[in-house]
Amino acid sequence: MNHCDREDGSTLLGTGTLAPGGGAHCAQARVAFADLLPGSHTITAQYGGDGNFLAGGPETVTETVTCANVVTGDVRGGVEATAPSTCVIGATVHGTVHGAADGALFIGGSTVFGSVHSANGTLFGLCGTTVTGTLEVDGASGFVVVGDPADDGCAGNRVNGSVHLGDNHAGAELIANRIGGTVEVDGTTGTGPFPEDNRAEIEGNTIGGSLLCVGNTPPPTNGGNPNTVGGSRAGQCANL
């Protein structure tokens, strides 16, 4: 078994095959991973052994993921994100946050007195944040995660208005959030970064309005953790 597993915490990132490299009588394995959320990640690598060599003990390294543009503090007039990446961290934003086309947007531990809109971006993350207006994420080419305390370490959010996730192409998660308005998730395709991210996940949310899902391939799941919905449930989310 000439492979090396790499994990972020307890989540498997991937398995690399050993190949010559790293010096004489040495071998190395590489696993590329591009969808870690901003923050500190403890990466563990472990060799499983084979017919010639014993398994090796785990080795760890801490990687910090950040953005090209970081916004903090008290911000008046909203935020216009820029490519390639913008992080809004521990900020109080008075106005709307607009994502940049072809850019990643992450908002964590913040309060947005306004709405959050992202169109045709890459990765999108919203964690541990209050949004007094609406949330709309459309046409993302990267993973979309709006709350997921378990797998992604992304705390749930409070969104007072409605939430719309539309035509996102690399998976989407909407987990453990409190949402005052309606939720619509449509046109999700592709898969997220982890093996379990093989379809849109909508689970454990408290939704004041209705929940509607259409055109997602494959249909969404609640992962065995039903949502609490004040209004109707329809389309692919009728049983979620």
C-alpha positions in Angstrom: 0.0 0.0 0.0 2.4 2.7 -1.2 0.3 5.7 -0.5 0.1 8.6 1.9 -3.1 10.0 3.4 -3.5 13.7 4.2 -6.2 15.0 6.6 -7.4 18.5 7.7 -8.2 17.7 11.3 -10.3 14.5 11.0 -11.4 15.2 7.4 -9.6 13.2 4.7 -8.3 15.6 2.0 -6.9 13.0 -0.3 -4.5 10.1 -0.9 -1.2 10.5 -2.8 0.9 7.8 -4.3 4.6 7.6 -3.3 7.1 8.4 -6.0 10.9 9.0 -6.0 11.9 12.3 -4.7 13.0 14.3 -1.7 16.6 13.0 -1.8 18.6 9.8 -2.1 16.7 6.7 -0.9 13.6 8.8 -0.3 10.1 9.0 -1.8 7.4 11.6 -1.5 3.7 12.1 -2.2 1.7 15.1 -3.1 -2.0 16.0 -2.6 -3.3 19.2 -4.1 -6.2 20.9 -2.4 -7.7 24.3 -3.2 -10.9 24.6 -1.2 -9.9 25.1 2.4 -11.7 28.1 4.0 -9.6 30.9 5.4 -8.1 30.3 8.9 -5.7 27.9 10.5 -5.6 24.2 9.4 -3.7 21.4 11.0 -2.7 19.0 8.1 -1.7 15.5 9.0 0.1 13.1 6.7 0.6 9.4 7.3 2.2 6.6 5.3 0.2 3.4 5.4 3.1 1.0 4.7 3.5 -1.8 2.1 5.2 -5.2 1.6 8.6 -3.6 1.9 8.3 -0.9 4.5 6.4 -0.5 7.8 3.8 2.2 8.2 5.0 5.5 9.4 3.7 7.7 12.2 1.6 10.8 11.5 3.4 14.0 10.7 1.5 17.4 11.1 2.0 20.9 9.9 -0.2 24.0 10.4 -1.2 25.9 7.3 -2.9 29.3 7.4 -5.2 30.2 4.6 -5.8 33.9 4.0 -7.0 36.3 1.3 -5.2 38.8 -1.0 -7.6 41.5 0.4 -8.6 41.4 4.1 -11.3 43.7 5.5 -11.6 44.2 9.3 -13.0 46.8 11.8 -15.9 49.2 11.3 -16.7 49.7 7.6 -19.0 52.4 6.3 -20.6 52.3 2.8 -20.4 48.5 2.3 -17.6 46.4 0.8 -16.8 45.9 -2.9 -14.7 42.7 -3.0 -11.8 42.4 -5.4 -10.3 39.4 -7.2 -8.5 37.1 -6.6 -9.9 36.9 -3.0 -11.4 39.0 -0.3 -11.9 38.1 3.4 -14.2 40.1 5.7 -13.0 39.0 9.2 -14.5 40.3 12.5 -15.9 43.3 10.7 -19.0 45.5 11.2 -20.1 46.4 7.7 -22.7 49.2 7.2 -24.0 48.5 3.7 -24.0 45.7 1.1 -21.1 43.3 0.5 -20.6 42.7 -3.2 -18.5 39.7 -4.3 -16.2 40.1 -7.3 -16.6 38.1 -10.5 -13.9 35.5 -10.7 -13.0 36.2 -7.1 -13.3 34.2 -3.8 -15.3 35.9 -1.0 -15.2 34.8 2.7 -17.1 36.5 5.5 -16.4 35.2 9.0 -17.4 36.4 12.5 -18.9 39.6 11.1 -22.1 41.7 11.2 -23.4 43.0 7.9 -26.0 45.7 8.3 -27.2 45.1 4.7 -27.1 42.3 2.2 -24.5 40.0 0.7 -24.5 39.4 -3.1 -22.0 37.4 -5.0 -22.3 36.6 -8.8 -19.9 34.6 -10.9 -17.3 34.3 -8.2 -15.2 31.3 -7.2 -15.3 30.0 -3.7 -17.8 31.5 -1.3 -18.0 31.1 2.5 -20.2 32.7 5.2 -19.4 31.6 8.7 -20.5 32.8 12.1 -22.0 36.0 10.7 -25.2 38.0 11.0 -26.7 39.5 7.8 -29.6 41.8 8.3 -30.7 41.8 4.7 -30.6 39.1 2.0 -28.0 36.6 0.9 -27.7 35.7 -2.8 -24.9 33.6 -4.3 -25.2 32.8 -8.1 -22.9 31.2 -10.6 -20.0 30.3 -8.4 -17.4 28.2 -10.0 -16.0 27.1 -6.6 -17.5 25.5 -3.4 -20.3 27.5 -1.7 -20.5 26.9 2.1 -23.0 28.8 4.3 -22.5 27.3 7.7 -21.2 23.8 8.4 -19.9 23.5 12.0 -19.0 19.8 11.6 -17.0 19.1 8.4 -15.8 22.6 7.5 -15.6 24.2 11.0 -17.9 27.0 9.6 -20.2 28.2 12.3 -23.9 28.7 11.4 -25.1 32.2 10.5 -28.1 34.4 11.1 -29.7 35.9 7.9 -32.8 38.0 8.6 -33.9 38.1 5.0 -34.2 35.5 2.3 -31.5 33.2 0.9 -31.0 32.3 -2.8 -28.3 30.0 -4.0 -28.5 29.6 -7.8 -26.6 27.8 -10.6 -23.5 27.2 -8.5 -21.2 24.7 -10.2 -19.0 23.1 -7.4 -21.4 22.0 -4.7 -23.2 24.0 -2.0 -23.9 23.6 1.7 -26.5 25.5 3.8 -26.2 24.1 7.3 -27.1 25.1 10.8 -28.3 28.6 10.0 -31.2 30.7 11.3 -33.0 32.4 8.3 -35.9 34.8 8.7 -37.2 34.7 5.1 -37.5 32.1 2.3 -34.8 29.8 1.0 -34.4 28.9 -2.7 -31.7 26.6 -3.9 -31.7 25.8 -7.7 -29.3 24.6 -10.4 -26.6 23.3 -8.1 -24.2 21.0 -10.0 -20.7 19.5 -9.4 -19.2 18.3 -6.1 -17.5 20.0 -3.2 -14.0 19.4 -1.8 -14.7 16.4 0.5 -16.0 12.9 -0.5 -19.4 13.5 1.2 -19.9 16.8 -0.7 -21.4 14.9 -3.7 -24.7 16.9 -3.7 -26.2 20.1 -2.3 -26.6 19.8 1.5 -29.5 21.7 3.2 -29.7 20.6 6.8 -30.4 21.6 10.3 -31.5 25.1 9.4 -34.4 27.1 11.0 -36.2 28.8 8.2 -39.0 31.3 8.9 -40.4 31.3 5.3 -40.7 28.6 2.7 -38.1 26.2 1.3 -38.0 25.6 -2.5 -35.4 23.6 -4.4 -35.5 22.9 -8.2 -33.1 21.7 -10.9 -30.3 20.6 -8.6 -28.3 17.6 -10.0 -28.4 15.4 -8.0 -31.2 16.4 -5.7 -30.2 17.9 -2.3 -30.0 16.0 1.0 -30.6 16.9 4.6 -28.0 14.3 5.7 -30.5 12.9 8.2 -30.7 16.3 10.0 -34.1 17.8 9.0 -34.8 21.5 8.7 -37.3 23.5 10.7 -39.5 25.4 8.1 -42.2 27.9 9.0 -43.7 28.0 5.5 -44.1 25.4 2.8 -41.6 22.9 1.5 -41.6 22.3 -2.3 -39.8 20.8 -5.2 -36.7 18.7 -4.4 -36.8 19.9 -0.8 -40.4 18.8 -0.1 -39.1 16.1 2.3 -36.1 18.0 3.7 
